[in-house]
Amino acid sequence: MTDTITMSFDDWVEEFKPVQNHIDKNASIDGLMFETYGKELEFVRAQDIKPHMDIHRK
């Protein structure tokens, strides 16, 4: 089971320092989202393995 942490988007960015999507200049969530296929997926898979996060907006 995982814990749920609630924080603002700005707090999340400050805390976790997400990587900008340099492949798609129009990526969702202020340019922070990566697609699950193609060059974006290749880029994500090539990164050092670190915990990942999912963003759920209400």
Residue pairs with C-beta under 8 A, 6 or more apart in sequence:
7 15
9 55
12 18
12 53
12 55
13 30
13 32
16 53
18 32
18 53
19 32
19 47
20 31
20 32
21 27
21 31
21 32
21 33
21 34
21 40
23 34
23 39
23 40
23 43
24 31
24 34
24 35
24 40
25 31
27 33
27 34
29 55
34 40
34 41
34 43
34 44
35 41
